[in-house]
Structure formats: C-alpha cells, structure tokens
Amino acid sequence: MSIRQVARAAAVVALFGILSRVLGFVREIVLAGVYGATADTDALVNALFVVNTVAAVLLYVLTTLMIPVFQQEREREGAQSAWGLIWAITGWIGIVLVVLTSIVAIFPELPIWFFDMGPERAAIASELLRIMAPALMLQGFSAMFTAILQVHGRFAGPAAVGVAFNAGILTGVILGAGSLGITAAAWGVALGALLQVLLQLPQFIRESRAGGGFRVAMSHPRLGSVAVLAIPVAAASILQQVNSFTDKLFASSLEAGRNAALSFANALGSAPRTVLLFPLLTPLFPLIARFFAERRRDEGVDAFRRAAGILALVSIPLSILMALGATEISQVAFGRGKCDSACVAEISAPLVFYGIAVWGNFIGYLLNRTLSAGNHAREIMIATIITVVLTIGLDLVFLGPLEQAGLALASAIAVYVNTGITLWFLRRRTPQLSLRALGVQQGRILGAGLAAGVVALVPAFLMPTDSSTFWGAAAWLMVVSAVGGVAFVAIARTVAPREFADARSSLRNLSFSRRR
C-alpha cells in the first residue's frame, strides 16, 4: 500500500469519522429533547454501555489480531491457509456471540446488577438490555467484517459503521418514541447494529469469494496459538474499559452535573483522535504489519518514524491550543441553553488536562499498533495493567482537591506513562529504532509548538473580546489558531524540515483524482 493510497484511505476514514461524530452528537441532542434527564435515560445509558463495551473489546481484539495473523500466515503458508485460519477464528467467535447474546437476552439482570441503580431503574435497564441483546451478536459480526476487510485494504465500509449505528438509533427514536417510549431507543440500537452488518456484507462477500469463498471451519493448525495471543489482547482491552467505568464511578460521587461535565470534556478531548489519529493509523496498520510479517523491520521502523513525525506535527499544536483555550473551546461547544458560565467552567477544567494528553495519545496509539503488528500483545497487556492501576491510584489522590479535573489529570499522567512503557518495549523488540533520533525529532516539533503558542498569545491578550460569550470565544480561538498556526508552520519548516515535507506530501495525496 503506497503513501498515496494510505492518504486516500485516511481521507475516507476521516470523512466517515466526522459524519459519525456529528450524528452521535445529534443523537444525544434528540435523546435529551425526547426523554430528558430521567430514570429512563439513566437506564438507557447503562444498558447501552454494556452493549458498546462488548463491541469495543471484540473490535479491538479482532482488528489487533486478525490483520498481522493473516499477513504472517499468508507469507508462511499461502493465501489458502490464511483464509482457513480466518474462517476458523470466525466460527468460534460466532459461537461465543450466539451464547453471549442468549445469556444477556434471558438474564439481562446479571450485567445490570453491577451498576447498583436501584430497583426501579434496574428493571427498566433490564428490559432495554433484553431488547438490545441482538445488537451484541450483530456488532460482533460487524467487528469480524471490519477486521477482514481492513486486511485487504478496504476501509470505506468499516469506517461507515458508526454512521449506520447512530442512524439506526435516531430512526428508532424519531419513529417510535411516541408509541413505545424509551424502548424505541433500544429498538433503534438493535436496528443500528443490523445496519452495520448490512453495510459491510456485500463487500465482505466479494472479498471472501476472492479468497476461495466462505466456508465453515472450526479447526486450523495455528488456531491454538492465535487463541493464546488473544488472551493478553483481550485482557488489555477489558482493562482499558475498566478506566472508563471507574471514571464514571468516581465522578458520580461528586455534585450533580460533574459527571456530565467530565463526559463533555472527554468528548472534546477525544475528538482529535477520531478525526485525525484513527483515519491515518487505520490504513497504516496493515502496511506496518506486512513489513513485520515479511521480516522487513527496517522498513517497518522507517514507517513508524515517519508516522511519528506527522502525528507530532498534528497533535502538538492541538495539545497546546486545547490547553490554552480550554475555556473558549468549552464556551463555543456547549455554552448555550442550560449550560451557563458555571457549566462551562466545570467542562473547561478537565479539558485542560485532556488537551495536554492529546500528543501522548497520538504517539502512544502509534506505539500500541506497532507492537501489535509485531504480535507483542503481552507487552501491551503489561503496559495496560500498569496504566490502569496507576490511573485508579491517581484518581483517588486528585479527586478530592481537583474534583473532575483531577480525574482528567490522572488520565493525562497515565497516558504519558503508558507511552513511555510501550516505547521501551518497542525498543527492546526492535533494536533498529533509535530512541535518541525519535527524541530529537519529537523535541524539535515540541519546541516549535511551544514557541508558536507564545507568539499566538500576544495578540490574544490584546484582543478586547469577552470569552464568556459565543462570539467572543470564537473570535479568540480564530486569532490564536491563525497566528499560532502561521508561526508553527514557519518554525516547523525550519527545525523539522523532513517531517514537514512528509506531512505536506501526505496532504497532497489526499486528492481523490485518478492515479496515472
């Protein structure tokens, strides 16, 4: 896969990522407008958390394992054996999904019990989860389709599943809320999961035919070794969900509204990953996996280094902007209606630390995927365990003095600790990687970002605007972004010319014009 193809695939993933995020935001607005903040919506949120958590874990495990496993098996034993391994994995995953869906449909009270919601809301959540149960199986099949399609460089269908899911929920609520009440949203979840499968099914059928056609298989010589590899990957994914759960648990112990403020800030802080990070690394991961499978580690390390430079050029300015303009960003995004100045302040406090973590998240995710490409899932699991324990400990330390901002600070510290650990593991496994060269590269770009931030603040402080209003905050952000962006480009071209050239080349290749 060439750089031009990677860039084009990144553009497709970015487009659908933006559409999915916009639809998700519209979905939250519709749910709030139709149902309000009630016991019903509390029950819906918790039931949906169960479904989405299972889907997230399965998607992470499948995309992390299937891509490098398929590449390695095809390299060693040929395409037929690689497809046989994929069908064997699919068969066992299908059985697990059917069993899990049946248990949830028959005994929905079991997962709901962990939320300690009280009898009234627990009963509503159990009813909703029983309706949503088929979505567990359907999203699982969608995750398998996503992994198989990405192996073959097909990214449009997998990238659009978020759009289909949110569209299904909106359809269910709009059409059925009047007659079905809150259960309309649950039926919408099931519909959205079905749309995910239907969206990818035609492309999946075409790719499976190219690989000899779909067939049922329950055994393969390498199936046992893949199962062993899956254990640490699944453990790492589950542990990542633990931190999401504990954040909600600790934030719920604060005053009313603080949990929502933390959630809003987290949504803003994660936006750069959805719009910029995932689109680039989704098509890049199979490329790196192929290099490692073919024992072309020098090329894999070079791809990593170049990707790290581009990610730093994108993430460092964003980190600085979000940390400096947290109040203004919160005002523009949420400062209307019932979210007054106090609400904006509660959102901006954790957003400062989520902003600081953007750079670490970008580089950390690249390190995680590079280790996965080399089938080093054990190292990822160890780093995740350390990070989860550290985050919970820091949560308890910072929660009292800083409230919800303390939870964000704990997450930011843990992000950089995890990045350091995974970098150390990657260096051990890949001696070709020069830590000094990587540090110099990132340090030059960080210096350019800090210098640009200082330059941008000069006119921002001189502006006679009121950041407590939408237009005042928007004007402040536009000036800071424009001045800081120009300064950063000018400085980065001088101190990091190679990385800047790579980024400029990637932007040029985002064109969808036909190649000669």
C-alpha positions as CSV (number, residue, x, y, z in Angstrom):
1,M,0.0,0.0,0.0
2,S,1.6,3.2,-1.2
3,I,1.7,6.5,0.7
4,R,-0.9,7.9,-1.8
5,Q,-3.2,5.0,-1.0
6,V,-2.7,5.4,2.7
7,A,-3.5,9.1,2.4
8,R,-6.7,8.5,0.4
9,A,-7.8,5.8,2.8
10,A,-7.2,8.2,5.7
11,A,-9.4,10.8,4.0
12,V,-12.2,8.2,3.6
13,V,-11.9,7.2,7.3
14,A,-11.8,10.8,8.4
15,L,-14.9,11.7,6.4
16,F,-17.0,8.9,7.9
17,G,-15.5,9.6,11.3
18,I,-16.6,13.2,11.2
19,L,-20.1,12.1,10.0
20,S,-20.3,9.5,12.7
21,R,-19.3,12.0,15.4
22,V,-21.8,14.6,14.1
23,L,-24.6,12.0,14.0
24,G,-23.6,10.9,17.5
25,F,-23.9,14.5,18.8
26,V,-27.3,14.8,17.1
27,R,-28.3,11.5,18.7
28,E,-27.5,12.9,22.2
29,I,-29.5,16.1,21.4
30,V,-32.5,14.1,20.3
31,L,-32.4,11.7,23.2
32,A,-32.2,14.7,25.6
33,G,-35.0,16.5,23.9
34,V,-37.4,13.5,23.7
35,Y,-36.7,11.8,27.0
36,G,-35.0,14.4,29.2
37,A,-32.8,13.6,32.2
38,T,-34.9,10.9,33.8
39,A,-34.7,7.4,35.3
40,D,-35.5,6.1,31.8
41,T,-32.5,7.8,30.2
42,D,-30.2,6.7,33.1
43,A,-31.3,3.1,32.4
44,L,-30.8,3.6,28.6
45,V,-27.2,4.9,29.1
46,N,-26.2,2.0,31.3
47,A,-27.8,-0.7,29.1
48,L,-26.1,0.9,26.0
49,F,-22.8,0.9,27.9
50,V,-23.0,-2.9,28.2
51,V,-23.6,-3.3,24.5
52,N,-20.9,-0.9,23.4
53,T,-18.3,-2.2,25.8
54,V,-18.6,-5.8,24.4
55,A,-18.5,-4.4,20.9
56,A,-15.4,-2.3,21.7
57,V,-13.5,-5.1,23.2
58,L,-14.3,-7.5,20.4
59,L,-13.4,-5.0,17.7
60,Y,-10.1,-4.2,19.3
61,V,-9.2,-7.8,19.7
62,L,-10.2,-8.8,16.1
63,T,-8.5,-5.8,14.4
64,T,-5.4,-6.1,16.5
65,L,-5.0,-9.9,15.9
66,M,-6.6,-10.7,12.5
67,I,-4.5,-8.3,10.4
68,P,-1.0,-9.4,11.5
69,V,-2.1,-13.0,11.8
70,F,-3.5,-13.1,8.3
71,Q,-0.4,-11.4,6.9
72,Q,2.0,-13.8,8.6
73,E,0.0,-16.9,7.7
74,R,-0.2,-15.9,4.1
75,E,3.5,-15.2,4.0
76,R,4.4,-18.5,5.5
77,E,1.8,-21.0,4.3
78,G,0.0,-19.2,1.4
79,A,-3.4,-17.5,1.0
80,Q,-5.5,-20.6,1.3
81,S,-4.1,-21.4,4.7
82,A,-4.5,-17.8,5.8
83,W,-8.2,-17.8,4.8
84,G,-8.7,-21.1,6.5
85,L,-7.4,-19.6,9.7
86,I,-9.7,-16.6,9.4
87,W,-12.7,-18.9,8.9
88,A,-11.8,-20.9,11.9
89,I,-11.5,-17.8,14.1
90,T,-14.8,-16.6,12.7
91,G,-16.5,-19.9,13.5
92,W,-15.5,-19.8,17.2
93,I,-16.3,-16.1,17.6
94,G,-19.7,-16.7,16.1
95,I,-20.4,-19.4,18.7
96,V,-19.3,-17.2,21.5
97,L,-21.5,-14.4,20.2
98,V,-24.6,-16.6,20.0
99,V,-24.1,-17.9,23.5
100,L,-23.4,-14.5,25.0
101,T,-26.4,-12.9,23.3
102,S,-28.7,-15.7,24.5
103,I,-27.4,-15.2,28.1
104,V,-28.0,-11.5,28.0
105,A,-31.4,-11.9,26.4
106,I,-32.6,-14.4,29.1
107,F,-30.8,-12.9,32.1
108,P,-30.3,-9.2,31.5
109,E,-30.4,-8.5,35.2
110,L,-26.9,-10.1,35.5
111,P,-24.9,-7.3,33.9
112,I,-27.2,-4.6,35.1
113,W,-26.6,-5.6,38.7
114,F,-23.1,-4.2,38.6
115,F,-24.4,-0.6,38.2
116,D,-26.2,-0.6,41.6
117,M,-29.0,1.6,40.1
118,G,-31.8,0.8,42.5
119,P,-34.8,-1.5,41.7
120,E,-36.8,0.9,39.5
121,R,-34.1,1.9,37.1
122,A,-32.6,-1.6,37.2
123,A,-35.9,-3.0,36.0
124,I,-36.1,-0.5,33.1
125,A,-32.5,-1.1,32.2
126,S,-33.0,-4.9,32.2
127,E,-36.0,-4.5,29.8
128,L,-34.0,-2.3,27.5
129,L,-31.0,-4.6,27.5
130,R,-33.2,-7.6,26.6
131,I,-34.3,-5.7,23.5
132,M,-30.7,-4.6,22.7
133,A,-29.3,-8.2,23.1
134,P,-29.3,-9.0,19.4
135,A,-27.1,-5.9,18.9
136,L,-24.3,-7.8,20.8
137,M,-24.2,-10.5,18.2
138,L,-24.7,-8.2,15.2
139,Q,-22.0,-5.8,16.3
140,G,-19.7,-8.8,16.9
141,F,-20.2,-9.9,13.3
142,S,-19.7,-6.3,12.1
143,A,-16.3,-6.3,14.0
144,M,-15.3,-9.5,12.2
145,F,-16.2,-8.0,8.8
146,T,-14.2,-4.9,9.7
147,A,-11.1,-6.8,10.5
148,I,-11.3,-9.0,7.4
149,L,-12.0,-6.0,5.1
150,Q,-9.1,-4.0,6.6
151,V,-6.7,-6.9,5.9
152,H,-7.4,-6.3,2.3
153,G,-7.2,-2.6,2.3
154,R,-11.0,-2.0,2.3
155,F,-11.7,0.9,4.7
156,A,-14.8,2.7,3.4
157,G,-17.4,0.2,4.7
158,P,-15.8,-0.3,8.1
159,A,-15.4,3.4,8.5
160,A,-19.1,4.0,7.9
161,V,-20.4,1.6,10.6
162,G,-20.6,4.4,13.2
163,V,-22.8,6.4,10.8
164,A,-25.1,3.4,10.4
165,F,-25.3,2.7,14.1
166,N,-26.2,6.3,15.0
167,A,-28.7,6.5,12.1
168,G,-30.4,3.4,13.4
169,I,-30.9,4.8,16.9
170,L,-32.1,8.1,15.5
171,T,-34.6,6.3,13.3
172,G,-35.9,4.2,16.2
173,V,-36.4,7.3,18.5
174,I,-38.0,9.5,15.8
175,L,-40.4,6.9,14.6
176,G,-41.3,5.1,17.8
177,A,-40.8,7.4,20.8
178,G,-44.5,8.5,20.7
179,S,-45.9,5.0,21.0
180,L,-43.0,2.9,22.5
181,G,-41.4,5.4,24.9
182,I,-37.9,4.7,25.9
183,T,-38.0,1.2,24.4
184,A,-37.9,2.9,21.0
185,A,-34.3,3.9,21.6
186,A,-33.5,0.2,22.5
187,W,-35.1,-1.0,19.2
188,G,-33.1,1.7,17.5
189,V,-29.8,0.3,18.9
190,A,-30.8,-3.1,17.5
191,L,-31.6,-1.5,14.2
192,G,-28.3,0.4,14.1
193,A,-26.4,-2.9,14.7
194,L,-28.2,-4.6,11.9
195,L,-27.4,-1.7,9.6
196,Q,-23.7,-2.1,10.4
197,V,-23.8,-5.7,9.2
198,L,-25.8,-5.0,6.1
199,L,-23.5,-2.1,5.2
200,Q,-20.4,-4.3,5.1
201,L,-21.9,-7.6,4.0
202,P,-21.7,-7.0,0.1
203,Q,-18.0,-6.0,0.3
204,F,-17.3,-8.9,2.7
205,I,-18.9,-11.4,0.3
206,R,-16.8,-10.1,-2.6
207,E,-13.5,-10.4,-0.6
208,S,-14.4,-13.9,0.7
209,R,-15.1,-15.1,-2.9
210,A,-11.6,-13.8,-3.8
211,G,-10.2,-15.9,-1.0
212,G,-11.9,-19.1,-2.2
213,G,-15.4,-18.5,-0.9
214,F,-17.0,-18.5,2.6
215,R,-16.8,-21.8,4.4
216,V,-17.4,-23.1,7.9
217,A,-14.3,-24.2,9.7
218,M,-13.6,-24.9,13.4
219,S,-10.0,-26.1,13.3
220,H,-6.7,-24.9,11.9
221,P,-3.1,-25.8,12.9
222,R,-2.4,-22.3,14.1
223,L,-5.8,-21.7,15.8
224,G,-4.4,-22.6,19.3
225,S,-1.5,-20.2,19.0
226,V,-3.9,-17.4,17.9
227,A,-6.1,-18.1,21.0
228,V,-3.0,-17.7,23.2
229,L,-2.2,-14.4,21.5
230,A,-5.8,-13.3,22.0
231,I,-5.7,-13.6,25.8
232,P,-3.4,-10.7,26.6
233,V,-5.0,-8.5,23.8
234,A,-8.5,-9.1,25.3
235,A,-7.2,-8.5,28.8
236,A,-5.7,-5.2,27.7
237,S,-8.9,-4.1,26.0
238,I,-11.0,-5.0,29.1
239,L,-8.6,-3.2,31.3
240,Q,-9.0,-0.1,29.2
241,Q,-12.7,-0.3,29.7
242,V,-12.1,-0.5,33.5
243,N,-10.7,3.0,33.5
244,S,-13.8,4.3,31.7
245,F,-16.0,2.7,34.3
246,T,-14.0,3.9,37.3
247,D,-14.1,7.5,35.9
248,K,-17.9,7.4,35.8
249,L,-18.0,5.8,39.2
250,F,-15.7,8.4,40.9
251,A,-17.3,11.3,39.1
252,S,-20.7,10.2,40.2
253,S,-19.6,10.7,43.8
254,L,-19.3,14.5,43.1
255,E,-22.0,17.1,42.9
256,A,-24.8,16.6,40.3
257,G,-23.6,17.5,36.9
258,R,-19.9,16.9,37.4
259,N,-20.1,13.5,35.7
260,A,-21.7,15.1,32.7
261,A,-19.1,17.9,32.6
262,L,-16.3,15.2,32.6
263,S,-18.1,13.4,29.8
264,F,-18.4,16.5,27.8
265,A,-14.8,17.4,28.3
266,N,-13.7,13.9,27.4
267,A,-15.8,14.1,24.2
268,L,-13.9,17.3,23.2
269,G,-10.6,15.8,24.2
270,S,-11.1,12.7,22.2
271,A,-12.3,14.5,19.0
272,P,-8.7,14.8,17.6
273,R,-8.3,11.1,17.8
274,T,-11.5,10.4,16.0
275,V,-11.0,12.9,13.2
276,L,-7.2,12.8,12.7
277,L,-5.5,9.9,14.5
278,F,-7.7,6.9,13.6
279,P,-8.0,7.9,9.9
280,L,-4.2,7.9,9.5
281,L,-3.4,4.8,11.5
282,T,-6.3,2.6,10.3
283,P,-4.8,2.2,6.8
284,L,-1.2,2.4,8.0
285,F,-1.5,-0.5,10.5
286,P,-1.8,-3.2,7.7
287,L,1.2,-1.7,6.0
288,I,3.4,-1.9,9.1
289,A,2.0,-5.4,9.9
290,R,3.1,-6.5,6.4
291,F,6.6,-5.2,6.9
292,F,6.9,-7.1,10.2
293,A,5.4,-10.3,8.7
294,E,7.8,-10.2,5.8
295,R,10.7,-9.5,8.2
296,R,11.3,-6.1,6.7
297,R,11.8,-4.5,10.1
298,D,14.0,-1.7,8.8
299,E,11.1,-0.5,6.6
300,G,8.6,-1.0,9.4
301,V,10.7,1.2,11.7
302,D,11.1,3.8,9.0
303,A,7.3,3.8,8.5
304,F,6.9,4.2,12.3
305,R,9.4,7.1,12.5
306,R,7.8,9.0,9.6
307,A,4.3,8.4,11.1
308,A,5.5,9.7,14.5
309,G,6.8,12.9,12.9
310,I,3.5,13.5,11.1
311,L,1.4,12.7,14.2
312,A,3.6,15.1,16.3
313,L,3.1,17.9,13.7
314,V,-0.6,17.5,14.1
315,S,-1.0,16.7,17.8
316,I,1.4,19.1,19.4
317,P,-0.3,22.3,18.2
318,L,-3.7,20.8,19.1
319,S,-2.4,19.9,22.6
320,I,-1.2,23.4,23.1
321,L,-4.4,25.1,21.7
322,M,-6.7,22.9,23.8
323,A,-4.7,23.5,27.0
324,L,-4.5,27.3,26.4
325,G,-8.1,27.7,25.1
326,A,-10.0,25.2,27.1
327,T,-12.5,27.8,28.4
328,E,-13.1,29.3,24.9
329,I,-13.4,25.8,23.3
330,S,-15.9,24.8,26.0
331,Q,-17.9,28.0,25.6
332,V,-18.1,27.6,21.8
333,A,-19.1,23.9,22.0
334,F,-21.5,23.9,25.0
335,G,-22.1,27.4,26.2
336,R,-25.8,27.8,25.4
337,G,-29.1,26.9,26.9
338,K,-28.9,25.4,30.3
339,C,-25.1,25.3,30.2
340,D,-24.2,28.6,31.8
341,S,-20.8,30.1,32.8
342,A,-20.5,27.7,35.8
343,C,-21.2,24.8,33.5
344,V,-18.6,25.9,31.0
345,A,-16.0,26.3,33.8
346,E,-16.7,22.7,35.0
347,I,-16.1,21.4,31.5
348,S,-13.0,23.5,30.8
349,A,-11.2,22.4,34.0
350,P,-10.8,18.8,32.9
351,L,-10.4,19.8,29.2
352,V,-7.1,21.5,30.0
353,F,-5.6,18.1,31.0
354,Y,-7.4,16.2,28.2
355,G,-5.8,18.7,25.9
356,I,-2.3,18.1,27.3
357,A,-2.8,14.4,26.7
358,V,-3.5,14.7,23.0
359,W,0.1,14.4,22.0
360,G,0.7,11.4,24.2
361,N,-2.4,9.7,23.0
362,F,-1.3,10.1,19.3
363,I,2.2,8.7,19.8
364,G,1.0,6.1,22.4
365,Y,-1.6,4.7,19.9
366,L,1.1,4.5,17.2
367,L,3.4,2.6,19.6
368,N,0.5,0.3,20.6
369,R,-0.3,-0.6,16.9
370,T,3.3,-1.1,16.0
371,L,3.7,-3.5,18.9
372,S,0.6,-5.3,17.7
373,A,2.0,-5.5,14.2
374,G,4.9,-7.5,15.7
375,N,2.5,-9.7,17.7
376,H,3.8,-8.4,21.0
377,A,0.4,-8.4,22.8
378,R,2.0,-9.4,26.1
379,E,3.9,-6.2,26.3
380,I,0.7,-4.2,25.6
381,M,-1.1,-6.0,28.3
382,I,1.6,-5.3,30.9
383,A,1.7,-1.6,30.0
384,T,-2.1,-1.5,30.2
385,I,-2.2,-3.2,33.6
386,I,0.4,-0.7,35.0
387,T,-1.5,2.2,33.5
388,V,-4.9,1.1,34.9
389,V,-3.6,0.6,38.4
390,L,-1.7,4.0,38.2
391,T,-4.8,5.8,36.9
392,I,-7.0,4.5,39.7
393,G,-4.4,5.4,42.3
394,L,-4.0,8.9,40.9
395,D,-7.8,9.3,40.7
396,L,-8.1,8.8,44.4
397,V,-5.2,11.3,45.0
398,F,-6.5,14.1,42.8
399,L,-10.3,13.6,43.2
400,G,-10.6,15.4,46.4
401,P,-8.6,18.6,45.7
402,L,-9.4,18.9,41.9
403,E,-12.7,17.0,41.6
404,Q,-13.5,16.1,38.0
405,A,-10.4,17.9,36.7
406,G,-8.3,15.6,39.0
407,L,-9.7,12.5,37.1
408,A,-8.6,14.2,33.8
409,L,-5.2,14.9,35.3
410,A,-4.8,11.3,36.4
411,S,-5.7,10.2,32.8
412,A,-3.1,12.6,31.3
413,I,-0.3,11.4,33.5
414,A,-1.2,7.8,32.8
415,V,-1.2,8.4,29.1
416,Y,2.4,9.6,29.1
417,V,3.5,6.8,31.4
418,N,1.9,4.3,29.1
419,T,3.6,5.9,26.1
420,G,7.0,5.6,27.9
421,I,6.5,2.0,28.8
422,T,5.4,0.9,25.3
423,L,8.3,2.8,23.7
424,W,10.7,0.9,26.0
425,F,9.1,-2.4,25.0
426,L,9.2,-1.5,21.3
427,R,12.9,-0.5,21.6
428,R,13.7,-3.9,23.2
429,R,11.9,-5.8,20.4
430,T,13.2,-3.6,17.6
431,P,16.8,-2.6,18.1
432,Q,16.7,-0.7,14.8
433,L,14.6,2.0,16.5
434,S,16.8,4.9,17.7
435,L,15.4,6.4,20.9
436,R,17.8,9.4,20.5
437,A,16.7,10.1,17.0
438,L,13.0,9.8,17.9
439,G,13.5,12.1,20.9
440,V,15.3,14.7,18.8
441,Q,12.5,14.6,16.2
442,Q,9.7,15.0,18.8
443,G,11.7,17.6,20.8
444,R,12.2,19.8,17.7
445,I,8.5,19.7,17.0
446,L,7.5,20.3,20.6
447,G,9.8,23.3,20.7
448,A,8.2,24.7,17.6
449,G,4.8,24.2,19.1
450,L,5.7,26.0,22.4
451,A,7.2,28.9,20.5
452,A,4.2,29.2,18.3
453,G,1.9,29.1,21.4
454,V,3.8,32.0,23.0
455,V,3.6,34.0,19.7
456,A,-0.2,33.3,19.5
457,L,-0.9,34.5,23.0
458,V,0.5,38.0,22.3
459,P,-2.4,39.2,20.1
460,A,-4.9,37.1,22.1
461,F,-4.2,39.1,25.3
462,L,-4.5,42.4,23.4
463,M,-8.0,41.5,22.0
464,P,-10.9,43.4,23.6
465,T,-13.2,40.4,23.5
466,D,-15.4,38.7,26.1
467,S,-14.7,34.9,26.1
468,S,-17.8,34.3,28.2
469,T,-19.9,34.7,25.0
470,F,-20.0,32.5,22.0
471,W,-18.8,35.2,19.5
472,G,-16.1,36.4,21.9
473,A,-14.7,32.9,22.5
474,A,-14.9,32.1,18.8
475,A,-13.0,35.3,17.9
476,W,-10.3,34.5,20.5
477,L,-9.9,31.0,19.1
478,M,-9.7,32.2,15.5
479,V,-7.0,34.7,16.3
480,V,-5.0,32.2,18.4
481,S,-5.4,29.5,15.8
482,A,-4.5,31.7,12.8
483,V,-1.5,33.4,14.4
484,G,-0.3,30.3,16.1
485,G,-0.7,28.2,13.0
486,V,1.3,30.5,10.8
487,A,4.0,30.7,13.5
488,F,4.1,27.0,13.9
489,V,4.4,26.3,10.2
490,A,7.2,28.8,9.8
491,I,9.1,27.4,12.7
492,A,8.5,23.7,11.9
493,R,9.7,24.2,8.3
494,T,13.0,25.3,9.8
495,V,13.5,22.9,12.7
496,A,11.8,19.8,11.3
497,P,12.0,20.0,7.5
498,R,11.9,16.3,6.8
499,E,8.8,15.8,9.0
500,F,7.1,18.8,7.5
501,A,7.8,17.6,4.0
502,D,6.3,14.2,4.8
503,A,3.2,15.9,6.2
504,R,2.9,18.2,3.1
505,S,3.2,15.2,0.8
506,S,0.5,13.3,2.7
507,L,-1.8,16.3,2.4
508,R,-1.2,16.5,-1.4
509,N,-2.1,12.8,-1.6
510,L,-5.5,13.2,-0.1
511,S,-6.8,14.1,-3.5
512,F,-9.3,11.6,-4.9
513,S,-8.2,12.2,-8.5
514,R,-7.3,9.1,-10.5
515,R,-3.7,8.0,-10.4
516,R,-1.8,7.9,-13.7
